[in-house]
Amino acid sequence: MLTPVEAHCLLEALCTELGFCLDAGARERLERNPPSGVRSFRDAVCAAEGVRASDLDAAVLGELDALVSSAFARAAERHG
């Protein structure tokens, strides 16, 4: 699970690298209470953007999944 700071960093990366730039309210909600898994976090970001993950281009979805998975893997290493 991500801490609020880790969620903030991930959302920054998703915005700068993939263009998933959430509005302030959605960002705050996801940072304050990050979803506990890779898929649920990804789906929450997509929902906040008004799209379904299944509707994304395969390459974009792959990049999105890779960034979210990597953030969760780093968090798991740090938190044990």
C-alpha positions in Angstrom: 0.0 0.0 0.0 1.2 3.5 -0.8 1.6 6.3 1.8 0.0 9.7 0.9 3.5 11.0 -0.1 4.1 7.9 -2.3 0.7 8.4 -3.9 1.5 12.0 -4.5 4.8 11.1 -6.3 3.0 8.5 -8.4 0.3 10.9 -9.4 3.0 13.5 -10.4 4.7 10.8 -12.5 1.4 9.8 -14.2 0.7 13.4 -15.0 4.2 14.3 -16.4 4.9 11.0 -18.1 1.5 10.0 -19.4 -0.7 13.1 -19.2 -3.0 11.7 -16.5 -3.3 15.0 -14.7 -6.1 14.8 -12.2 -8.0 17.8 -10.9 -7.1 19.0 -7.4 -10.1 17.2 -5.7 -9.4 13.8 -7.3 -5.7 14.1 -6.5 -6.4 15.0 -2.9 -8.7 12.1 -2.5 -6.3 9.6 -4.0 -3.4 11.0 -2.0 -5.3 11.0 1.3 -6.7 7.5 0.9 -4.8 5.6 -1.8 -6.3 2.4 -3.2 -4.5 -0.6 -1.8 -3.6 -2.4 -5.0 -2.1 -1.8 -8.4 -5.3 -2.4 -10.3 -7.6 -0.5 -8.0 -5.2 2.5 -8.0 -5.0 2.4 -11.8 -8.8 2.1 -12.1 -9.3 5.0 -9.7 -7.0 7.2 -11.8 -8.8 6.2 -15.0 -12.2 6.9 -13.4 -11.0 10.3 -12.2 -10.0 11.0 -15.8 -13.4 9.9 -17.0 -12.1 6.8 -18.9 -12.1 3.0 -18.4 -8.8 1.2 -18.4 -10.2 -1.2 -20.9 -10.8 1.7 -23.3 -7.2 2.8 -23.3 -4.8 2.1 -26.1 -2.8 -1.1 -25.2 0.5 0.8 -25.2 -0.8 3.5 -22.9 -2.4 0.9 -20.6 0.9 -0.9 -20.5 2.8 2.2 -19.5 0.2 3.1 -16.9 0.3 -0.4 -15.4 4.1 -0.3 -15.4 4.3 3.0 -13.5 1.7 2.0 -10.9 3.2 -1.5 -10.5 6.7 0.0 -10.0 5.5 2.5 -7.4 3.7 -0.3 -5.4 6.8 -2.5 -5.7 9.1 0.3 -4.3 6.6 0.9 -1.5 6.6 -2.8 -0.6 10.4 -2.9 -0.5 10.4 0.2 1.8 7.7 -1.0 4.1 8.6 -4.6 4.2 
